[in-house]
């Protein structure tokens, strides 16, 4: 019971940041689309694809385009944050027990299998297009929560928590798909080396090493670089490193409260200076309180709180600007009606809705889960449509799925179209059904 207010505050802050980030993501996407289809398209392409950055050290050459570094470097930090979120939710959040996790996990599984199946059905006669089946499996939590936030108090906080848990479970599935199906050639020597560094981090966690600098140095110079050269996508390294971050406090709650009371009492008894400066004893006591707070905090939560604003307000908008700039040449309708685009639209709009709705209904009917308090089935259906906004992760997977630039462009047109349709249907559904729910409850 003691932890409930803290947990509620944490999830509310997380949702609020994601909601604001969703609005920024929308603006970034619009900027990218306008820029890529203006007279400044050549500048857009030059900045993201032609300018090379990196370093050369002996036989090691890491120079690559800014677009590449965003997708393989900065997005590894995004996936690192996703890994922290997954670990936190499994250890003490909405995925920490079968009762809590059953419905979001079932919804996420349905929301991945149905879209992939619909994409395969639509492209089955064109084998060269089948590799895009993973594109419509993802949900963009920032976009979806950003739109949900626009409904204000009409939407129960438990519905936002359900969508958050669903999207995090969905992210875990997307990470597994990337690791297993979108890794082409593997250098086992580099992979084993990365695994060795990962083992060092696991052992360090077990031995009680809590310095985040240690995990950052070994994680980046060891695990991440080894994965870069191994052929396994570097973003997977981000998730694996996150899972090794310690999630235990150094002292328990009773010890913390006891020592904190002693320190604050000593601080109160200390005579203040006549100046604005603290006395030496006061400064020492504050340092002791800071050290105590450090012991009472988990490195995992501290890192997540630090990383979340960076990924939400910087990395994802930058990713959107660099990746959403689809330069449309020719007939836009032909691109939308292309099998790749139709497969993605069918998967995200129809597949997400059917998969999330049907499997949510199934686990509730089997009494493996129950509807969140204050949430109606109509609202679940609305969220199922909003989950069809696959933007960030879908864009990312489209870069891995196809080598042909034209196919990538068509896929992005499909993602943007599907996300727009899902957003309109989901928001309209929630607005209309919330009025019905209000009239029924009244």
C-alpha positions in Angstrom: 0.0 0.0 0.0 2.9 2.4 0.8 4.1 2.3 -2.8 0.8 3.0 -4.5 1.1 6.9 -4.5 4.7 6.7 -5.8 3.7 4.3 -8.5 0.7 6.4 -9.6 2.9 9.5 -9.7 5.5 7.7 -11.8 3.1 6.4 -14.4 1.3 9.7 -14.6 4.5 11.6 -15.2 5.5 9.0 -17.8 2.2 9.3 -19.6 2.3 13.1 -19.4 5.8 13.2 -21.0 4.8 10.7 -23.7 1.7 12.8 -24.4 3.7 16.0 -24.9 6.3 14.1 -26.9 3.5 12.8 -29.1 2.5 16.4 -30.1 6.2 17.2 -30.8 6.4 14.0 -32.9 3.4 15.1 -35.0 5.0 18.5 -35.6 8.3 16.9 -36.5 6.6 14.6 -39.0 4.8 17.5 -40.7 8.1 19.5 -40.9 9.8 16.5 -42.5 7.0 16.0 -45.1 6.9 19.7 -46.0 10.7 19.9 -46.2 11.1 16.8 -48.3 8.5 18.0 -50.8 9.6 21.6 -51.1 12.3 23.2 -53.2 14.7 22.4 -50.4 14.5 18.6 -50.9 18.1 18.3 -52.1 19.3 20.1 -48.9 17.1 17.6 -46.9 18.7 14.6 -48.7 22.2 16.1 -48.4 22.1 16.7 -44.7 20.7 13.3 -43.7 22.3 11.0 -46.3 25.4 12.6 -47.9 27.2 14.1 -45.0 29.5 11.5 -43.4 30.6 11.5 -39.7 32.5 9.1 -37.6 36.2 8.1 -36.9 38.8 5.9 -38.6 41.2 4.1 -36.3 43.5 1.7 -38.1 41.3 -0.8 -39.9 38.3 0.3 -38.0 36.2 2.7 -40.1 32.9 3.9 -38.5 32.1 6.8 -40.9 28.5 6.8 -42.0 25.7 9.2 -42.8 23.9 11.2 -40.2 20.7 9.2 -41.0 22.6 6.0 -40.3 24.0 7.3 -36.9 20.5 8.4 -35.9 19.0 5.0 -36.7 21.9 2.9 -35.4 23.3 5.2 -32.7 20.6 7.5 -31.2 17.9 4.8 -31.7 20.1 2.4 -29.6 19.6 4.9 -26.7 15.8 4.9 -27.5 15.8 1.1 -27.3 17.9 1.3 -24.1 15.1 3.4 -22.6 12.6 1.0 -23.9 14.6 -1.8 -22.2 14.5 0.1 -18.9 10.7 0.6 -19.2 10.2 -3.1 -19.9 12.3 -4.2 -16.9 10.5 -1.7 -14.6 7.1 -2.8 -15.8 7.9 -6.5 -15.3 9.5 -6.0 -11.9 6.9 -3.6 -10.4 4.5 -2.2 -12.9 1.6 -3.2 -15.1 3.4 -6.3 -16.2 4.5 -7.5 -12.8 1.7 -10.1 -12.2 -0.4 -12.3 -14.3 -3.6 -10.5 -13.2 -2.2 -7.2 -14.3 -0.3 -8.3 -17.3 -2.8 -10.8 -18.9 -4.9 -8.3 -20.8 -2.1 -6.0 -22.1 0.1 -8.9 -23.1 -2.8 -10.7 -24.8 -3.8 -7.5 -26.6 -0.2 -6.9 -27.7 0.1 -10.5 -29.0 -3.1 -10.1 -31.0 -2.0 -6.6 -32.1 1.2 -8.2 -33.6 -0.1 -11.5 -35.1 -3.2 -10.1 -36.9 -1.4 -7.2 -38.6 1.4 -9.5 -39.8 -1.1 -12.0 -41.1 -3.0 -9.4 -43.0 0.1 -8.0 -44.6 1.2 -11.5 -45.7 -2.3 -12.3 -47.1 -2.2 -9.0 -49.2 1.4 -9.5 -50.5 1.4 -13.3 -50.7 1.7 -13.3 -54.5 4.8 -11.1 -54.5 7.5 -12.9 -52.5 9.9 -10.0 -52.8 7.5 -7.9 -50.7 6.9 -10.4 -47.9 9.8 -9.2 -45.8 7.7 -6.2 -44.8 5.4 -8.3 -42.6 7.0 -6.9 -39.4 6.2 -3.2 -40.3 2.5 -3.1 -39.2 3.2 -5.0 -35.9 4.3 -1.9 -33.9 2.5 0.7 -31.9 3.8 4.2 -31.4 3.1 5.0 -27.7 4.1 8.7 -27.9 1.7 9.4 -30.8 -1.2 7.4 -29.3 -0.9 8.9 -25.8 -0.5 12.3 -27.3 -3.8 12.0 -29.0 -5.4 10.4 -26.0 -4.3 13.3 -23.9 -6.3 15.7 -26.1 -9.5 14.1 -24.7 -8.6 15.3 -21.2 -10.7 14.0 -18.3 -13.1 12.2 -20.7 -10.5 9.4 -20.7 -9.9 7.4 -17.5 -6.3 7.2 -16.3 -6.6 3.4 -16.3 -7.3 3.5 -20.1 -4.0 5.4 -20.5 -2.2 2.9 -18.3 -3.6 0.0 -20.3 -2.4 1.6 -23.6 1.0 2.2 -22.0 1.3 -1.4 -20.8 0.1 -2.7 -24.2 2.6 -0.6 -26.1 5.5 -1.6 -23.8 4.6 -5.3 -24.3 4.3 -4.5 -28.0 7.8 -3.0 -28.0 9.2 -6.1 -26.4 7.7 -8.1 -29.3 9.1 -5.7 -31.9 12.6 -6.0 -30.3 12.4 -9.8 -30.6 11.2 -9.6 -34.2 14.1 -7.3 -35.1 16.6 -9.5 -33.3 15.4 -12.8 -34.9 14.1 -11.9 -38.3 15.8 -8.7 -39.4 19.4 -9.7 -38.8 21.0 -11.0 -42.0 24.6 -11.9 -41.5 26.2 -12.6 -38.1 29.9 -12.4 -37.2 29.9 -15.0 -34.3 33.3 -13.8 -33.0 32.0 -10.2 -32.5 28.7 -11.5 -31.1 30.5 -13.7 -28.6 32.7 -10.7 -27.6 29.6 -8.6 -27.1 28.1 -11.5 -25.0 31.3 -11.5 -22.9 31.0 -7.8 -22.1 27.3 -8.4 -21.4 28.2 -11.1 -18.9 30.6 -8.6 -17.2 27.6 -6.3 -16.7 25.4 -9.1 -15.3 28.1 -10.2 -12.9 28.7 -6.5 -11.9 25.0 -6.2 -11.1 25.0 -9.4 -9.1 28.1 -8.2 -7.1 26.3 -4.9 -6.3 28.0 -2.4 -8.6 25.7 0.5 -8.8 27.8 3.2 -10.7 25.9 4.0 -13.9 29.2 5.3 -15.5 30.5 1.7 -15.3 27.5 0.3 -17.1 27.7 3.1 -19.7 31.4 2.6 -20.5 31.3 -1.2 -20.6 27.9 -1.1 -22.4 29.0 1.3 -25.1 32.7 0.4 -25.7 32.0 -3.3 -25.2 28.5 -4.5 -25.9 27.2 -1.8 -28.4 30.4 -1.7 -30.5 30.6 -5.5 -30.7 27.0 -5.7 -31.8 27.6 -3.0 -34.5 30.3 -5.1 -36.0 28.5 -8.4 -35.4 25.6 -7.8 -37.9 23.0 -8.0 -35.1 21.2 -4.6 -35.1 22.9 -2.3 -32.6 19.6 -1.3 -31.1 19.2 -4.8 -29.6 22.4 -4.0 -27.6 20.5 -1.1 -26.1 17.8 -3.3 -24.8 20.2 -6.0 -23.5 22.3 -3.4 -21.7 19.2 -2.0 -20.0 18.3 -5.4 -18.7 21.6 -5.5 -16.7 21.0 -2.2 -14.9 20.5 -2.8 -11.2 16.9 -2.5 -10.0 17.5 -2.9 -6.2 18.0 -0.2 -3.6 21.0 -0.3 -1.3 18.9 0.1 1.9 15.3 -0.7 2.6 12.5 1.7 3.4 12.7 1.4 7.2 16.5 2.0 7.2 16.1 5.0 4.9 13.4 6.6 7.1 15.3 6.0 10.3 18.6 7.5 9.0 16.8 10.4 7.3 15.0 11.3 10.5 18.3 11.4 12.4 19.9 13.6 9.7 17.0 16.0 9.5 16.8 16.3 13.3 20.6 17.1 13.4 20.1 19.7 10.6 17.3 21.4 12.5 19.3 21.5 15.8 22.3 23.1 14.0 22.5 26.9 14.5 22.2 28.7 11.2 24.8 31.2 10.0 24.2 34.9 10.0 25.1 34.8 6.2 23.3 33.1 3.4 25.9 30.3 3.4 25.4 27.0 5.2 27.6 26.1 8.2 30.1 23.4 7.7 28.0 21.0 9.7 24.8 21.8 7.7 26.7 21.3 4.4 28.0 18.0 5.7 24.5 16.9 6.8 23.1 17.8 3.3 25.8 15.7 1.7 24.9 12.8 3.9 21.3 13.1 3.0 22.2 13.1 -0.7 24.3 10.0 -0.2 21.3 8.4 1.7 19.0 9.3 -1.2 21.4 7.7 -3.6 21.3 4.4 -1.6 17.5 4.5 -1.5 17.1 5.0 -5.2 17.5 2.2 -7.8 19.9 2.9 -10.7 17.3 1.6 -13.1 14.6 4.2 -12.2 17.2 7.0 -11.9 18.5 6.2 -15.4 14.9 5.9 -16.8 13.9 9.3 -15.4 17.0 10.8 -16.9 16.8 9.1 -20.3 13.0 9.4 -20.9 12.9 13.2 -21.6 16.0 12.9 -23.8 14.4 10.2 -26.0 11.0 11.8 -26.0 11.9 15.4 -26.7 15.1 15.0 -28.7 15.8 11.5 -30.2 12.4 10.6 -31.5 11.6 14.0 -33.0 15.1 13.9 -34.7 14.3 10.4 -35.9 11.0 11.6 -37.3 12.6 14.5 -39.2 15.3 12.3 -40.7 13.0 9.4 -41.6 9.5 10.8 -42.3 10.6 13.0 -45.1 9.0 11.0 -47.9 9.8 12.7 -51.3 6.7 11.9 -53.3 7.4 11.6 -57.0 4.6 10.5 -59.3 1.1 9.5 -58.4 0.5 9.4 -54.6 -2.6 7.3 -55.1 -0.5 4.6 -56.9 1.9 4.5 -53.9 -1.0 4.1 -51.5 -2.6 1.3 -53.6 0.7 -0.5 -53.9 0.6 -4.0 -52.2 3.3 -2.9 -49.6 1.2 0.1 -48.7 -2.1 -1.8 -48.7 -0.6 -4.5 -46.5 0.6 -1.9 -44.0 -2.7 0.0 -44.0 -4.7 -3.2 -43.7 -2.4 -4.5 -40.9 -2.3 -1.3 -38.8 -5.9 -0.2 -39.2 -7.8 -3.5 -39.4 -5.3 -5.9 -37.9 -4.5 -3.9 -34.8 -8.2 -3.4 -34.1 -9.1 -7.0 -34.6 -6.1 -8.5 -32.8 -6.3 -6.2 -29.7 -10.1 -6.4 -29.4 -10.6 -10.1 -29.9 -7.7 -11.3 -27.7 -8.7 -8.8 -24.9 -12.3 -10.2 -25.1 -10.9 -13.7 -25.0 -8.8 -13.4 -21.8 -11.7 -11.6 -20.0 -14.2 -14.2 -21.1 -11.8 -16.9 -19.9 -11.5 -15.0 -16.6 -7.8 -14.7 -17.0 -8.1 -10.9 -16.7 -10.7 -8.2 -16.1 -11.4 -4.8 -17.6 -9.5 -2.0 -15.9 -11.6 0.0 -13.4 -13.7 2.7 -15.0 -12.9 1.5 -18.5 -15.6 0.3 -21.0 -15.3 -2.0 -23.9 -16.1 0.9 -26.2 -13.0 2.6 -24.9 -10.9 -0.5 -25.4 -12.1 -0.6 -29.0 -11.1 3.1 -29.4 -7.6 2.4 -28.0 -7.4 -0.7 -30.4 -7.8 1.7 -33.3 -5.3 4.2 -31.8 -2.8 1.4 -31.5 -2.8 1.4 -35.3 -0.5 4.4 -35.2 2.7 2.5 -35.8 4.8 5.5 -36.8 8.3 5.4 -35.0 8.8 1.6 -34.7 7.2 0.9 -38.1 9.4 3.5 -39.8 12.4 1.9 -38.1 11.5 -1.7 -39.2 10.8 -0.5 -42.8 14.4 0.6 -43.0 15.5 -2.9 -42.1 12.9 -4.8 -44.1 13.7 -3.5 -47.6 16.9 -2.6 -49.5 15.1 -1.0 -52.4 14.7 2.8 -51.7 11.4 2.8 -53.6 10.0 0.1 -51.4 11.1 2.0 -48.4 9.3 5.2 -49.7 6.1 3.2 -50.4 6.2 1.6 -47.0 6.6 5.1 -45.3 3.6 6.4 -47.3 1.6 3.4 -46.1 2.7 3.9 -42.5 1.8 7.6 -42.6 -1.6 6.9 -44.3 -2.4 4.1 -41.9 -1.4 6.1 -38.8 -3.6 9.0 -40.0 -6.6 6.7 -40.6 -6.1 5.0 -37.3 -5.8 8.3 -35.5 -9.0 9.7 -37.0 -11.1 6.6 -36.4 -9.8 6.1 -32.9 -10.3 9.7 -31.8 -13.8 9.9 -33.4 -14.8 6.6 -31.8 -13.6 7.7 -28.3 -15.3 11.1 -28.6 -18.7 9.6 -29.7 -18.6 6.6 -27.3 -17.6 8.7 -24.3 -20.8 10.8 -24.8 -22.8 7.5 -24.9 -21.0 6.2 -21.8 -21.7 9.5 -20.0 -25.4 9.4 -20.9 -25.7 5.8 -19.7 -23.9 6.5 -16.4 -26.0 9.6 -15.9 
